[in-house]
């Protein structure tokens, strides 16, 4: 029996934790983990790669980016057989990719939703499925040959957080099933057809602003794509910002055309009136992190003459 295969792992977030655990369970000798310091301005709702490394006694570093000569020297010194990237947030430069065969776990069914925030974009666009893809890394992001994929459904009322939980499991399953073949060199490859799908950029909290002139399904998809623990879809009224924490498409058919687009109170319930006259039933509305009642919202609407 040969010596364990060595790897350097670039990892962050829940997918980073779970896939790193798969490598360890599969007998891979992880000589170094490259991860991130948590951003104090970010809502860190996910598991910690650093905590896992400390528990397992794995050396780790948290460089500001992946382009430094010190990091290249540290990775090279491990003499890895493989590099793995599991939700690491920086692009790996050509010099690093040249150290050993490199593989990335991406949170979509490539070539669909290449780039940043793939789960959020899939939900925003009303996709009915997504998944996890292990692929060869190249300098161009999410462009290398596909090694393995696992699909998961996106149900009509799933939020991006719900879907991310499924993608996390899909990533673990994908790596678990293909790892033996990857380690012995027999893992398959297939074309990642870049004429299909497309690239998407990162998302900012400001991208959650609601355009109430849009159809209800589009507004609902935006809510689902950025619902907590993400920053949330928001709207403004009289200088106050309101964030939709939980909502669903309403089956009610009141005379929505008699109400202006935007927030409304109907029969002591909070609704959003959309451009097609359909309603979004808002079960939780927040302002400054505090819940807003129908009575409080009605007072604000009255003050605006609505």
MIFI-755654 format. One record per residue (C-alpha): y, z, x; residue in three letters; residue number from 1. Coordinates in Angstrom, 2 decimals. Layout:
N
@c2: Y c3: Z c1: X type: Ala seq: NUM
...
This chain:
306
@c2: 0.00 c3: 0.00 c1: 0.00 type: Unk seq: 1
@c2: 3.36 c3: -1.06 c1: 1.48 type: Unk seq: 2
@c2: 6.48 c3: 1.00 c1: 1.88 type: Unk seq: 3
@c2: 8.71 c3: 1.37 c1: -1.21 type: Unk seq: 4
@c2: 11.30 c3: -1.35 c1: -1.66 type: Unk seq: 5
@c2: 14.81 c3: -0.19 c1: -0.80 type: Unk seq: 6
@c2: 17.86 c3: -0.70 c1: -2.97 type: Unk seq: 7
@c2: 21.56 c3: -0.03 c1: -3.03 type: Unk seq: 8
@c2: 22.72 c3: 0.50 c1: -6.61 type: Unk seq: 9
@c2: 26.22 c3: -0.06 c1: -7.99 type: Unk seq: 10
@c2: 26.30 c3: 1.88 c1: -11.25 type: Unk seq: 11
@c2: 28.45 c3: 3.56 c1: -13.88 type: Unk seq: 12
@c2: 28.31 c3: 4.57 c1: -17.55 type: Unk seq: 13
@c2: 25.16 c3: 5.15 c1: -19.64 type: Unk seq: 14
@c2: 23.56 c3: 1.86 c1: -18.62 type: Unk seq: 15
@c2: 24.06 c3: 2.85 c1: -15.00 type: Unk seq: 16
@c2: 22.34 c3: 6.19 c1: -15.55 type: Unk seq: 17
@c2: 19.38 c3: 4.79 c1: -17.52 type: Unk seq: 18
@c2: 18.73 c3: 1.83 c1: -15.24 type: Unk seq: 19
@c2: 18.99 c3: 3.99 c1: -12.13 type: Unk seq: 20
@c2: 16.35 c3: 6.26 c1: -13.69 type: Unk seq: 21
@c2: 14.13 c3: 3.22 c1: -14.29 type: Unk seq: 22
@c2: 14.35 c3: 2.27 c1: -10.60 type: Unk seq: 23
@c2: 13.43 c3: 5.79 c1: -9.54 type: Unk seq: 24
@c2: 10.52 c3: 5.89 c1: -12.01 type: Unk seq: 25
@c2: 9.38 c3: 2.52 c1: -10.65 type: Unk seq: 26
@c2: 9.14 c3: 3.85 c1: -7.12 type: Unk seq: 27
@c2: 12.23 c3: 2.16 c1: -5.71 type: Unk seq: 28
@c2: 13.80 c3: 3.92 c1: -2.72 type: Unk seq: 29
@c2: 17.48 c3: 4.14 c1: -3.66 type: Unk seq: 30
@c2: 19.27 c3: 4.59 c1: -0.35 type: Unk seq: 31
@c2: 22.82 c3: 4.62 c1: -1.68 type: Unk seq: 32
@c2: 24.63 c3: 4.57 c1: -5.02 type: Unk seq: 33
@c2: 28.13 c3: 3.15 c1: -5.33 type: Unk seq: 34
@c2: 29.94 c3: 4.42 c1: -8.42 type: Unk seq: 35
@c2: 33.39 c3: 5.35 c1: -9.75 type: Unk seq: 36
@c2: 35.43 c3: 8.51 c1: -10.04 type: Unk seq: 37
@c2: 36.10 c3: 9.12 c1: -13.72 type: Unk seq: 38
@c2: 39.58 c3: 8.14 c1: -14.88 type: Unk seq: 39
@c2: 41.34 c3: 11.26 c1: -16.23 type: Unk seq: 40
@c2: 43.24 c3: 9.05 c1: -18.69 type: Unk seq: 41
@c2: 40.03 c3: 7.65 c1: -20.21 type: Unk seq: 42
@c2: 37.91 c3: 9.18 c1: -22.95 type: Unk seq: 43
@c2: 34.76 c3: 9.79 c1: -20.88 type: Unk seq: 44
@c2: 32.12 c3: 10.02 c1: -23.61 type: Unk seq: 45
@c2: 29.29 c3: 8.62 c1: -21.50 type: Unk seq: 46
@c2: 26.80 c3: 10.03 c1: -18.99 type: Unk seq: 47
@c2: 27.65 c3: 10.57 c1: -15.31 type: Unk seq: 48
@c2: 26.00 c3: 8.62 c1: -12.50 type: Unk seq: 49
@c2: 27.43 c3: 11.14 c1: -10.02 type: Unk seq: 50
@c2: 25.68 c3: 14.01 c1: -11.82 type: Unk seq: 51
@c2: 22.38 c3: 12.12 c1: -11.68 type: Unk seq: 52
@c2: 22.80 c3: 11.42 c1: -7.96 type: Unk seq: 53
@c2: 23.53 c3: 15.07 c1: -7.29 type: Unk seq: 54
@c2: 20.45 c3: 16.13 c1: -9.25 type: Unk seq: 55
@c2: 18.20 c3: 13.63 c1: -7.44 type: Unk seq: 56
@c2: 19.72 c3: 14.09 c1: -3.98 type: Unk seq: 57
@c2: 20.80 c3: 10.44 c1: -3.73 type: Unk seq: 58
@c2: 23.74 c3: 9.66 c1: -1.40 type: Unk seq: 59
@c2: 26.69 c3: 8.20 c1: -3.29 type: Unk seq: 60
@c2: 30.21 c3: 6.95 c1: -2.63 type: Unk seq: 61
@c2: 33.15 c3: 6.23 c1: -4.95 type: Unk seq: 62
@c2: 35.34 c3: 3.65 c1: -3.19 type: Unk seq: 63
@c2: 38.55 c3: 2.44 c1: -4.80 type: Unk seq: 64
@c2: 37.17 c3: -1.10 c1: -4.83 type: Unk seq: 65
@c2: 34.18 c3: -3.03 c1: -3.47 type: Unk seq: 66
@c2: 35.97 c3: -5.07 c1: -0.81 type: Unk seq: 67
@c2: 36.34 c3: -2.57 c1: 2.02 type: Unk seq: 68
@c2: 34.74 c3: -2.95 c1: 5.43 type: Unk seq: 69
@c2: 33.52 c3: 0.66 c1: 5.29 type: Unk seq: 70
@c2: 31.54 c3: -0.01 c1: 2.11 type: Unk seq: 71
@c2: 30.03 c3: -3.20 c1: 3.55 type: Unk seq: 72
@c2: 28.96 c3: -1.25 c1: 6.63 type: Unk seq: 73
@c2: 27.43 c3: 1.54 c1: 4.53 type: Unk seq: 74
@c2: 25.49 c3: -0.88 c1: 2.35 type: Unk seq: 75
@c2: 24.29 c3: -2.89 c1: 5.33 type: Unk seq: 76
@c2: 23.14 c3: 0.27 c1: 7.12 type: Unk seq: 77
@c2: 20.67 c3: 0.99 c1: 4.31 type: Unk seq: 78
@c2: 18.94 c3: -2.34 c1: 5.05 type: Unk seq: 79
@c2: 18.18 c3: -2.81 c1: 1.35 type: Unk seq: 80
@c2: 15.69 c3: -5.25 c1: -0.07 type: Unk seq: 81
@c2: 17.77 c3: -5.47 c1: -3.26 type: Unk seq: 82
@c2: 21.22 c3: -4.79 c1: -4.64 type: Unk seq: 83
@c2: 21.54 c3: -3.83 c1: -8.31 type: Unk seq: 84
@c2: 24.70 c3: -3.60 c1: -10.41 type: Unk seq: 85
@c2: 24.47 c3: -1.64 c1: -13.67 type: Unk seq: 86
@c2: 27.86 c3: -1.52 c1: -15.45 type: Unk seq: 87
@c2: 29.73 c3: -1.15 c1: -12.17 type: Unk seq: 88
@c2: 33.32 c3: -2.12 c1: -12.92 type: Unk seq: 89
@c2: 34.33 c3: -4.05 c1: -9.80 type: Unk seq: 90
@c2: 33.31 c3: -7.54 c1: -8.75 type: Unk seq: 91
@c2: 31.10 c3: -7.60 c1: -5.65 type: Unk seq: 92
@c2: 32.51 c3: -9.91 c1: -2.94 type: Unk seq: 93
@c2: 30.46 c3: -12.60 c1: -1.21 type: Unk seq: 94
@c2: 30.02 c3: -10.42 c1: 1.88 type: Unk seq: 95
@c2: 28.21 c3: -7.75 c1: -0.13 type: Unk seq: 96
@c2: 26.17 c3: -10.27 c1: -2.11 type: Unk seq: 97
@c2: 24.98 c3: -11.69 c1: 1.19 type: Unk seq: 98
@c2: 23.33 c3: -8.42 c1: 2.26 type: Unk seq: 99
@c2: 20.30 c3: -8.73 c1: -0.04 type: Unk seq: 100
@c2: 19.24 c3: -10.41 c1: -3.31 type: Unk seq: 101
@c2: 21.50 c3: -8.99 c1: -6.00 type: Unk seq: 102
@c2: 20.91 c3: -8.50 c1: -9.72 type: Unk seq: 103
@c2: 23.25 c3: -7.43 c1: -12.51 type: Unk seq: 104
@c2: 22.57 c3: -6.00 c1: -15.97 type: Unk seq: 105
@c2: 24.98 c3: -7.51 c1: -18.51 type: Unk seq: 106
@c2: 25.48 c3: -6.24 c1: -22.05 type: Unk seq: 107
@c2: 24.98 c3: -9.48 c1: -23.95 type: Unk seq: 108
@c2: 22.49 c3: -12.30 c1: -24.37 type: Unk seq: 109
@c2: 23.84 c3: -14.57 c1: -21.63 type: Unk seq: 110
@c2: 25.37 c3: -17.07 c1: -21.61 type: Unk seq: 111
@c2: 27.04 c3: -15.55 c1: -24.69 type: Unk seq: 112
@c2: 29.93 c3: -13.10 c1: -24.13 type: Unk seq: 113
@c2: 30.27 c3: -13.36 c1: -20.39 type: Unk seq: 114
@c2: 32.91 c3: -11.14 c1: -18.77 type: Unk seq: 115
@c2: 34.32 c3: -7.81 c1: -19.86 type: Unk seq: 116
@c2: 33.60 c3: -5.61 c1: -22.91 type: Unk seq: 117
@c2: 30.80 c3: -7.86 c1: -24.22 type: Unk seq: 118
@c2: 29.64 c3: -5.47 c1: -26.96 type: Unk seq: 119
@c2: 33.14 c3: -5.01 c1: -28.34 type: Unk seq: 120
@c2: 33.78 c3: -8.75 c1: -28.36 type: Unk seq: 121
@c2: 30.46 c3: -9.47 c1: -30.07 type: Unk seq: 122
@c2: 31.28 c3: -7.04 c1: -32.88 type: Unk seq: 123
@c2: 34.83 c3: -8.34 c1: -33.18 type: Unk seq: 124
@c2: 33.52 c3: -11.88 c1: -33.63 type: Unk seq: 125
@c2: 31.04 c3: -10.84 c1: -36.29 type: Unk seq: 126
@c2: 27.92 c3: -11.58 c1: -34.22 type: Unk seq: 127
@c2: 24.63 c3: -10.59 c1: -35.80 type: Unk seq: 128
@c2: 22.79 c3: -9.94 c1: -32.55 type: Unk seq: 129
@c2: 23.40 c3: -9.21 c1: -28.90 type: Unk seq: 130
@c2: 21.34 c3: -7.59 c1: -26.16 type: Unk seq: 131
@c2: 20.96 c3: -7.01 c1: -22.43 type: Unk seq: 132
@c2: 20.40 c3: -9.58 c1: -19.69 type: Unk seq: 133
@c2: 19.26 c3: -9.05 c1: -16.10 type: Unk seq: 134
@c2: 20.48 c3: -11.94 c1: -13.98 type: Unk seq: 135
@c2: 21.02 c3: -12.97 c1: -10.39 type: Unk seq: 136
@c2: 24.49 c3: -12.15 c1: -9.12 type: Unk seq: 137
@c2: 26.81 c3: -14.83 c1: -7.79 type: Unk seq: 138
@c2: 30.48 c3: -14.71 c1: -6.83 type: Unk seq: 139
@c2: 31.28 c3: -16.18 c1: -10.24 type: Unk seq: 140
@c2: 30.71 c3: -13.39 c1: -12.79 type: Unk seq: 141
@c2: 27.70 c3: -13.52 c1: -15.13 type: Unk seq: 142
@c2: 26.78 c3: -17.00 c1: -13.89 type: Unk seq: 143
@c2: 23.50 c3: -16.49 c1: -12.02 type: Unk seq: 144
@c2: 20.02 c3: -17.39 c1: -13.19 type: Unk seq: 145
@c2: 18.59 c3: -15.26 c1: -15.99 type: Unk seq: 146
@c2: 15.62 c3: -13.05 c1: -15.07 type: Unk seq: 147
@c2: 14.97 c3: -11.23 c1: -18.37 type: Unk seq: 148
@c2: 16.61 c3: -10.49 c1: -21.72 type: Unk seq: 149
@c2: 16.10 c3: -8.18 c1: -24.68 type: Unk seq: 150
@c2: 17.82 c3: -8.79 c1: -28.04 type: Unk seq: 151
@c2: 19.06 c3: -6.18 c1: -30.52 type: Unk seq: 152
@c2: 20.51 c3: -6.64 c1: -34.02 type: Unk seq: 153
@c2: 24.11 c3: -5.98 c1: -35.00 type: Unk seq: 154
@c2: 24.01 c3: -4.72 c1: -38.58 type: Unk seq: 155
@c2: 26.97 c3: -5.38 c1: -40.92 type: Unk seq: 156
@c2: 28.37 c3: -1.85 c1: -40.66 type: Unk seq: 157
@c2: 27.53 c3: -1.15 c1: -37.00 type: Unk seq: 158
@c2: 30.43 c3: -0.08 c1: -34.81 type: Unk seq: 159
@c2: 30.62 c3: -1.10 c1: -31.17 type: Unk seq: 160
@c2: 29.47 c3: 2.41 c1: -30.26 type: Unk seq: 161
@c2: 26.39 c3: 1.99 c1: -32.46 type: Unk seq: 162
@c2: 25.63 c3: -1.35 c1: -30.83 type: Unk seq: 163
@c2: 26.22 c3: -0.02 c1: -27.33 type: Unk seq: 164
@c2: 23.53 c3: 2.58 c1: -27.95 type: Unk seq: 165
@c2: 21.10 c3: -0.24 c1: -28.77 type: Unk seq: 166
@c2: 22.18 c3: -2.28 c1: -25.75 type: Unk seq: 167
@c2: 21.65 c3: 0.74 c1: -23.52 type: Unk seq: 168
@c2: 18.01 c3: 0.96 c1: -24.68 type: Unk seq: 169
@c2: 17.64 c3: -2.82 c1: -24.36 type: Unk seq: 170
@c2: 18.86 c3: -2.66 c1: -20.76 type: Unk seq: 171
@c2: 16.34 c3: 0.07 c1: -19.95 type: Unk seq: 172
@c2: 13.51 c3: -1.89 c1: -21.54 type: Unk seq: 173
@c2: 14.51 c3: -5.15 c1: -19.85 type: Unk seq: 174
@c2: 14.51 c3: -3.60 c1: -16.38 type: Unk seq: 175
@c2: 11.34 c3: -1.57 c1: -17.01 type: Unk seq: 176
@c2: 9.30 c3: -4.60 c1: -18.06 type: Unk seq: 177
@c2: 10.44 c3: -6.97 c1: -15.30 type: Unk seq: 178
@c2: 10.76 c3: -4.52 c1: -12.40 type: Unk seq: 179
@c2: 7.17 c3: -4.86 c1: -11.05 type: Unk seq: 180
@c2: 7.51 c3: -8.66 c1: -10.95 type: Unk seq: 181
@c2: 10.96 c3: -8.37 c1: -9.43 type: Unk seq: 182
@c2: 9.68 c3: -6.13 c1: -6.65 type: Unk seq: 183
@c2: 6.73 c3: -8.39 c1: -5.80 type: Unk seq: 184
@c2: 8.79 c3: -11.58 c1: -5.97 type: Unk seq: 185
@c2: 7.10 c3: -13.11 c1: -9.01 type: Unk seq: 186
@c2: 9.88 c3: -12.56 c1: -11.58 type: Unk seq: 187
@c2: 10.81 c3: -15.75 c1: -13.46 type: Unk seq: 188
@c2: 14.20 c3: -17.43 c1: -13.43 type: Unk seq: 189
@c2: 15.78 c3: -19.69 c1: -16.02 type: Unk seq: 190
@c2: 19.06 c3: -21.52 c1: -16.27 type: Unk seq: 191
@c2: 22.12 c3: -19.61 c1: -17.38 type: Unk seq: 192
@c2: 23.73 c3: -22.54 c1: -19.21 type: Unk seq: 193
@c2: 27.46 c3: -22.05 c1: -18.72 type: Unk seq: 194
@c2: 28.26 c3: -24.90 c1: -21.10 type: Unk seq: 195
@c2: 27.32 c3: -22.43 c1: -23.84 type: Unk seq: 196
@c2: 29.08 c3: -19.19 c1: -24.76 type: Unk seq: 197
@c2: 32.28 c3: -18.28 c1: -22.95 type: Unk seq: 198
@c2: 34.17 c3: -15.74 c1: -20.84 type: Unk seq: 199
@c2: 36.06 c3: -12.81 c1: -22.33 type: Unk seq: 200
@c2: 38.56 c3: -10.48 c1: -20.68 type: Unk seq: 201
@c2: 38.95 c3: -6.74 c1: -20.81 type: Unk seq: 202
@c2: 40.42 c3: -5.06 c1: -23.86 type: Unk seq: 203
@c2: 43.40 c3: -2.69 c1: -23.99 type: Unk seq: 204
@c2: 44.22 c3: -0.06 c1: -26.63 type: Unk seq: 205
@c2: 47.12 c3: -2.26 c1: -27.79 type: Unk seq: 206
@c2: 44.59 c3: -4.94 c1: -28.78 type: Unk seq: 207
@c2: 43.58 c3: -2.68 c1: -31.66 type: Unk seq: 208
@c2: 46.76 c3: -3.37 c1: -33.63 type: Unk seq: 209
@c2: 45.85 c3: -4.47 c1: -37.18 type: Unk seq: 210
@c2: 47.24 c3: -7.65 c1: -38.68 type: Unk seq: 211
@c2: 46.96 c3: -6.92 c1: -42.39 type: Unk seq: 212
@c2: 47.55 c3: -10.59 c1: -43.25 type: Unk seq: 213
@c2: 44.04 c3: -11.29 c1: -41.95 type: Unk seq: 214
@c2: 41.04 c3: -11.37 c1: -44.32 type: Unk seq: 215
@c2: 39.31 c3: -8.04 c1: -44.94 type: Unk seq: 216
@c2: 36.22 c3: -9.04 c1: -42.96 type: Unk seq: 217
@c2: 38.33 c3: -9.77 c1: -39.87 type: Unk seq: 218
@c2: 40.17 c3: -6.44 c1: -40.19 type: Unk seq: 219
@c2: 36.87 c3: -4.65 c1: -40.67 type: Unk seq: 220
@c2: 35.38 c3: -6.34 c1: -37.62 type: Unk seq: 221
@c2: 38.36 c3: -5.19 c1: -35.56 type: Unk seq: 222
@c2: 37.87 c3: -1.63 c1: -36.81 type: Unk seq: 223
@c2: 34.15 c3: -1.75 c1: -35.96 type: Unk seq: 224
@c2: 34.84 c3: -3.21 c1: -32.51 type: Unk seq: 225
@c2: 37.21 c3: -0.43 c1: -31.42 type: Unk seq: 226
@c2: 36.24 c3: 2.55 c1: -33.62 type: Unk seq: 227
@c2: 36.01 c3: 5.94 c1: -31.84 type: Unk seq: 228
@c2: 35.07 c3: 6.85 c1: -29.17 type: Unk seq: 229
@c2: 37.04 c3: 3.69 c1: -28.34 type: Unk seq: 230
@c2: 40.82 c3: 3.94 c1: -29.00 type: Unk seq: 231
@c2: 40.60 c3: 2.69 c1: -32.60 type: Unk seq: 232
@c2: 42.26 c3: 0.07 c1: -34.79 type: Unk seq: 233
@c2: 45.78 c3: 1.17 c1: -35.64 type: Unk seq: 234
@c2: 48.80 c3: 0.38 c1: -37.76 type: Unk seq: 235
@c2: 52.34 c3: 1.71 c1: -37.85 type: Unk seq: 236
@c2: 54.44 c3: 2.94 c1: -40.75 type: Unk seq: 237
@c2: 57.93 c3: 4.39 c1: -40.44 type: Unk seq: 238
@c2: 57.53 c3: 5.06 c1: -36.72 type: Unk seq: 239
@c2: 54.18 c3: 6.83 c1: -37.19 type: Unk seq: 240
@c2: 50.99 c3: 5.36 c1: -35.78 type: Unk seq: 241
@c2: 47.88 c3: 5.66 c1: -37.93 type: Unk seq: 242
@c2: 44.41 c3: 5.12 c1: -36.43 type: Unk seq: 243
@c2: 41.44 c3: 4.20 c1: -38.60 type: Unk seq: 244
@c2: 38.59 c3: 6.47 c1: -37.52 type: Unk seq: 245
@c2: 36.04 c3: 5.49 c1: -40.18 type: Unk seq: 246
@c2: 36.12 c3: 2.76 c1: -42.80 type: Unk seq: 247
@c2: 34.04 c3: 0.23 c1: -44.70 type: Unk seq: 248
@c2: 34.58 c3: -2.83 c1: -46.82 type: Unk seq: 249
@c2: 35.37 c3: -1.72 c1: -50.35 type: Unk seq: 250
@c2: 33.46 c3: -2.95 c1: -53.38 type: Unk seq: 251
@c2: 36.37 c3: -2.02 c1: -55.59 type: Unk seq: 252
@c2: 38.23 c3: -4.84 c1: -57.26 type: Unk seq: 253
@c2: 41.58 c3: -3.36 c1: -58.26 type: Unk seq: 254
@c2: 44.49 c3: -5.70 c1: -58.58 type: Unk seq: 255
@c2: 45.04 c3: -5.88 c1: -54.84 type: Unk seq: 256
@c2: 47.57 c3: -8.67 c1: -55.28 type: Unk seq: 257
@c2: 49.96 c3: -6.13 c1: -56.79 type: Unk seq: 258
@c2: 49.91 c3: -4.09 c1: -53.59 type: Unk seq: 259
@c2: 51.62 c3: -5.13 c1: -50.36 type: Unk seq: 260
@c2: 49.41 c3: -5.74 c1: -47.35 type: Unk seq: 261
@c2: 48.85 c3: -2.58 c1: -45.32 type: Unk seq: 262
@c2: 48.00 c3: 1.02 c1: -46.05 type: Unk seq: 263
@c2: 47.87 c3: 2.12 c1: -49.69 type: Unk seq: 264
@c2: 46.71 c3: 5.06 c1: -51.81 type: Unk seq: 265
@c2: 44.60 c3: 4.09 c1: -54.84 type: Unk seq: 266
@c2: 43.13 c3: 6.76 c1: -57.14 type: Unk seq: 267
@c2: 43.68 c3: 9.41 c1: -54.46 type: Unk seq: 268
@c2: 41.80 c3: 7.35 c1: -51.86 type: Unk seq: 269
@c2: 43.15 c3: 5.65 c1: -48.75 type: Unk seq: 270
@c2: 42.75 c3: 1.89 c1: -48.54 type: Unk seq: 271
@c2: 43.94 c3: -1.00 c1: -46.44 type: Unk seq: 272
@c2: 45.08 c3: -4.05 c1: -48.40 type: Unk seq: 273
@c2: 44.19 c3: -7.23 c1: -46.53 type: Unk seq: 274
@c2: 45.49 c3: -10.77 c1: -46.61 type: Unk seq: 275
@c2: 42.78 c3: -12.04 c1: -48.95 type: Unk seq: 276
@c2: 43.47 c3: -9.25 c1: -51.46 type: Unk seq: 277
@c2: 40.26 c3: -7.40 c1: -50.60 type: Unk seq: 278
@c2: 40.36 c3: -3.73 c1: -49.67 type: Unk seq: 279
@c2: 39.18 c3: -1.72 c1: -46.73 type: Unk seq: 280
@c2: 38.14 c3: 1.78 c1: -47.84 type: Unk seq: 281
@c2: 39.39 c3: 4.19 c1: -45.18 type: Unk seq: 282
@c2: 37.32 c3: 7.36 c1: -45.08 type: Unk seq: 283
@c2: 39.08 c3: 8.89 c1: -42.07 type: Unk seq: 284
@c2: 42.65 c3: 8.18 c1: -41.02 type: Unk seq: 285
@c2: 44.22 c3: 9.92 c1: -38.03 type: Unk seq: 286
@c2: 47.72 c3: 10.40 c1: -36.72 type: Unk seq: 287
@c2: 48.32 c3: 12.14 c1: -33.38 type: Unk seq: 288
@c2: 44.64 c3: 13.08 c1: -33.36 type: Unk seq: 289
@c2: 44.86 c3: 14.88 c1: -36.72 type: Unk seq: 290
@c2: 43.35 c3: 13.80 c1: -40.05 type: Unk seq: 291
@c2: 45.73 c3: 12.36 c1: -42.63 type: Unk seq: 292
@c2: 45.08 c3: 13.08 c1: -46.32 type: Unk seq: 293
@c2: 45.77 c3: 10.70 c1: -49.18 type: Unk seq: 294
@c2: 48.59 c3: 13.00 c1: -50.32 type: Unk seq: 295
@c2: 50.21 c3: 12.97 c1: -46.88 type: Unk seq: 296
@c2: 49.97 c3: 9.20 c1: -46.68 type: Unk seq: 297
@c2: 51.41 c3: 8.84 c1: -50.20 type: Unk seq: 298
@c2: 54.41 c3: 10.94 c1: -49.13 type: Unk seq: 299
@c2: 54.95 c3: 8.63 c1: -46.16 type: Unk seq: 300
@c2: 54.64 c3: 5.55 c1: -48.38 type: Unk seq: 301
@c2: 57.09 c3: 6.99 c1: -50.91 type: Unk seq: 302
@c2: 59.59 c3: 7.59 c1: -48.13 type: Unk seq: 303
@c2: 59.38 c3: 3.89 c1: -47.32 type: Unk seq: 304
@c2: 59.73 c3: 2.87 c1: -50.94 type: Unk seq: 305
@c2: 56.18 c3: 1.51 c1: -51.08 type: Unk seq: 306
